[in-house]
Amino acid sequence: MAFPSVADDVRVEPTDDSPIRFAHQLAGGPTPEDALSFCAYLLPRREAVWWSCQCVRALVPTLSEQEIQDLNAAETWVREPDDTNRRAALELGTRGNRNFATTWITLAVGWSGGTIPVGNNVVSAAPHLAARAVRIAVLTTLARVAAKDRARQIQACLTGAMRLLGG
């Protein structure tokens, strides 16, 4: 209910189960990617950014200089979540390559709160934007994984999210 937009990203009917139990059910379902999407919304923004950084670092053996710079900016914000670090990450994300998962991570940081520029205006960041960006980052990262390793890597990402959720 807190994020009505999750219905666009997780196309499974909600249940009366606890969120962590629901995430586990999604993980065991036909599209475990739904569990990853749900976790992006379920985790608090800062933890979600951290989780996405860890997924990228674990799954992508060789990162470009830009990807490393993006991850460093996001991780700086995770350690020191002030507005200066948020804006620095947002700047990287705004001019970054949207084909890179790390660009989406920096956008998640930038959209985690505060204000964001929209055209000639400045508006408050919508609550769902950070979760959506984390979701895109994690799924984009998994797209780089060999098909034979995909199920195992999805499980590794889910394990990380569940650890952060305490479940």
Stockholm file with secondary structure:
# STOCKHOLM 1.0

chainA/1-167         MAFPSVADDVRVEPTDDSPIRFAHQLAGGPTPEDALSFCAYLLPRREAVWWSCQCVRALVPTLSEQEIQDLNAAETWVREPDDTNRRAALELGTRGNRNFATTWITLAVGWSGGTIPVGNNVVSAAPHLAARAVRIAVLTTLARVAAKDRARQIQACLTGAMRLLGG
#=GR chainA/1-167 SS CCCTTHHHHCCSCCCSSCHHHHHHHHHTSSCTHHHHHHHHHHSCHHHHHHHHHHHHHHHCSSCCHHHHHHHHHHHHHHHSCCHHHHHHHHHHHHHSCTTSHHHHHHHHHHTSSSEEEETTEEEECCTTHHHHHHHHHHHHHHTTSCGGGHHHHHHHHHHHHHHHHTC
#=GC SS_cons         CCCTTHHHHCCSCCCSSCHHHHHHHHHTSSCTHHHHHHHHHHSCHHHHHHHHHHHHHHHCSSCCHHHHHHHHHHHHHHHSCCHHHHHHHHHHHHHSCTTSHHHHHHHHHHTSSSEEEETTEEEECCTTHHHHHHHHHHHHHHTTSCGGGHHHHHHHHHHHHHHHHTC
//
